[in-house]
Amino acid sequence: MQVHNFMMTLLPNPLPLHPQPDDRDIIIDWARGLLSAKDFVILDTETTGLGLTDEVVQIGIVDADGRALIDTLVKPEKTRRMPKKAQEVHGISMKMLKNAPTFFELFPQLMSSIAGRWVVCYNDAYDMRLLEQTADKYGLSKRGCNLHLRSKCAMAAYSQFIGERSKFAGNYAWQRLPRRNEQSHKAVDDCLLTLDLLRELADTPKQGEMLQLNVVIATVLSNRENSPAARSTVS
């Protein structure tokens, strides 16, 4: 049986009851396998917004050990004014982006950082779409430079782990990335937060492991109560 770290700082304590406990165990196994293989990076972006014309203004990528591979602002190609709502989220202004590299300039480093590895994102559909939209602004696909990323969604995994039923039949409700108080919204910090979350998912005991742990605890307590030292104290 694995030895687990119970100093959990991101997961709810206690964990909510799960309507399908086996689904939680599936995610625990997924996180353990991912961390064991180490064949992934975690990517996060900050953007000008959520729409179909918005673009990336910050990229963070960390490897399986938490080392930052990319941590940079990105000068947008088309955007001339940062929307107020976006700036309220990430705190990035157009003035901060003035001397930043463009996505076109960063593209070789981006592809080198993720080559041959899974890309884990907290909401991969969003990050992948914004990366592709930004690449399209430079015509990268027309130049034969395609992203073709193999991605995994940590948000979908965490939502299945929590097990809150969605209004839509058969689905789990999306969960926000859990944060520690006033933690930064910087892209690379969100990458590290996602990595911490994966580690805590992997450290969570599965159903069978919890039963084994309860047996071990009960045995230890019973041995203590029946030890000569305990009997002499009582007498």
N, C-alpha and C positions, 0 to 999 in steps of 0.2 A: 504493500500500500504506500502511495506517495505521502510525503510529509508536506503539509500545506501551510502557507502563511495566512493566519487569520486576521492580521492587521489590515483589514480592508478599509480603504478610505474613499472609494468611489461608489461601490455597490451599496444599495439600501441595506440597513441592518435593523431588524432581521429582514431576510429576503421574503418577498410576498409569496404566498402559496401559489403554485403553478397549476393551471387546469390540466396540463399534459406534462408531467414531470420528465417523461422521456425526452421531450423536446428540449428541455433545459440541459439534460445530460449530453444531447447531441452537440450543443454549442460548447459545452465544457471540453468535450473531446476535440472539437474543431479548433478551439483556441490552443489546446495542448499540442496538437499536431502542427499547427502553424508555427508556434514558438520553438518547437523541437527542430523542425526542418530549417528554419531561419532563411527560407528562400523568398523573402518578401521585403518590401519597403512600405512605409506609411506615408501617404501624401495628403496634403491639405492645401487649399487655396483660399485666398480672400479676393473678392471680386467687386466690380462696380454695381452689381445688383443680381437679380434672379432671372432677368428676361433673356430673350433669344438674341439680343444684340449686345449684351453685357460681356465684359472681358476680365481676365485675371489681372490683379494688381499685386499679388504676393503669392509666392510658392514656398512651401516647406516640405522637405522630404527627409525622413530619418530611416536608418536601417534597423534590423531586428535587435540590435544592441543599444539603440537610442542615439547613435552617432548621427549628427546632422550632415546630410549629403548636399542639400540645397537649403538655403535660408536667405531669401532675397526678395526685395520689392521688384515689381515689374512695371516698366513704363508702358501705359496703354497706347495702342495704335490709333484708335478713333476717339476715345473719350477725352473731352476737354474740361469737363467739370465733374467733380465727384458728387454723386447724389447724396443728399443729406442723410437719408436713412442708412445707406451703406457706410458712410463715414462714422455714424453713431455706433455701428456694430464693431468695426475694426480700427477706427481711429486713424485711418490713412488718408492724407490729403494729397491733392495734386502737386503741391509744393514739394512734398516728400518724394514724389516720383520723378521729379525733374531730371535727375542724373542717374536714375536707375536703368539697368539694361532692359532692352525690349525682349518680348517673348521670342522673337526670331533669333536674337543673339544668344538666348538661354537654351534654345531648343537642343543643340548638340549635348550640352551638359545634362539636360533633362533626360534625354534618351539613354545616355550613358549610365545614369544613376539607376534607371529602372530595368536595364537590359537583362532579360532572362529571369526576371523576378515577378512575383505577384505584386500587385499594387493594392494595398488595403486603404480604404477611405471611409470616413464616417459620413455616409451618404454618397456612395460611389457614382450613382446616376448623375447627381448634381456636379460633382467635381469633374467627371469625365466629359460631361456636356460642355462645361465652361472652358475646359482645356481645348476641346475640339473647336468651339466657337472662336476662341482666341487664335488658334492655329489657322483657321480659315480666313481670318482678317489679313493674314500675310500670304495667303495662297499656298500654304505649305503642302497641302494635299495635291495641288496641281503640279508641284515641283517634285512629286514622288516621295515627300516626307510625311508619312502617316504615323499616327500615334500607335494604333494597334496594341492597346494596353490590356493585359489580363488583370481584371480587377476583382476584388472581394469587398463586400459591404459590411463594415463593422456595425453600422446602425441596424441593419436587418438581423445580424447575429445577436446583438444586445437586446433588441426588441423581442426576439424569440426566447432569449434567456429570461427576461422579466416576465413574459407571459400574460401581459394585459390584453384582454380581448378588444379587437377593433370593432367599430360599427359595421365594418364590411365583413361578411361571413367568411370564415376560414383564414383570416389574417390576424396578425398581432399588431397592436397599436405602436406606431413609431415612438421611439424614446429619444429625447435630447441627449447629447453627450454630457454626462455628469461632470460637474466642475467643482473645484475647491475654492469656495468663497470668491475673492476678487481676482481670480486667475486671468492672465492675459488671454486675448483672443488672437494673438499672433499665430500665423499659420504653423510654424515649427513647434510652438507650444501646444497647439491642438494635436499635432502629430504625436508628441510625447504623452499627452493625455490619453490619446487612443491606445498607445502602447501600454500604458499603465492599466487601462481598462482590460485589454487582452490578457495581461498577466493576472489580474484579479479573477477574470472568468476562468482561466486555467487553474487557479489555485482553489477554486470552489469545489468542495467535495461532492461527488455524485451521490445518488441515492444509496447505492450499495456501500460506498465508502463511508457515508455517514453512519450507516448501521454498524459497520465494522468499528468505527471510532467509538460509538456508544458502548459497544461490547467491551472494548479495551478500557474505557473510562470506568465502566461498572466493575470490571475485574480488578483494576487498580484500587478502587475504593473499597471493594470487598476484602482485598488482601491487607489493606491498611487496618481495617476494622478488626480483622482476625489475627493480626500480628501480635506476638508476645508483648511488645511495648504498649500496644493499645489495650490489651487485656489487663496488664498490670496497672495502667492508669485508671481503668474503671474500678478495679478492686481496691 
